[in-house]
């Protein structure tokens, strides 16, 4: 797995972005006038109450959705002006996904689950095999390649999910509540692994989380509320940002 080369250009540039959804005759605003830049090698945690726009922002950055207005430029690509077919190819090349519920296919082994996204690439079988084995070794499951998801613990399933995310050597890793379904010990191990991907392999990571313990592992915390950016630890400190999120979460009585 190769390290991301740094440059002066931001890897993510969000420029005056708004996103709204239409439900019948109603317009539901989700993001309003968002501006954000991320550099290669950043490790960002997105936090905020339920409905604050965290997952919507993540989906825009990952090319799963398009802004209503404004510009989303990721890895030099203007995602709002890219066709769906070109977006699919762009995601396959640049984005690795980690989900809360793992999203593994039960009838496939760990090896086969990790190989799946590589079957959409022009890699030859020998190259695919090497990348699958490397990814599983990196996450500590080199001896579990032939196991099915039902034969693995939750923490091991999430490791397979991470191996699948990095098998294509993506530029960007997006993670939606990656520790949300794990106990404290397994969650900490997953966060250790993500930290290693960021520090050792210089992968840019954007993580949605409601857990301040997870957010503290990031280099930068963004706090969203009502579709607006209301806190950025790049201009303050992680502890203060976490405290703000804890207060907002308790005030709303919601977990995320």
Buried (B, 14 or more C-beta within 10 A) or exposed (E): BEEBEEEEEBBBBBBEBBBBEEEEEEEEEBBBEBEBBBBBBBBBBBBBBEBBBBBBBBBBBBBBBBBBEBBBBBBEBEBBEBEEEEBEEBBBBBBBBBBBEBEBEEEBBBBBBBBBBBEEBEBEEEEBBEBBBBBBEBBBBBEBBEBBBEEBEBBBBBBBBBBBBBBBBBBBBBBBBBBBBBEEEBBBBBBEBBBEBBEEBBBBBBBBBBBBEBBBBBBBBBBBBBBBBEBBBBEEEBEEBBEBBEEBBEEBEEEB
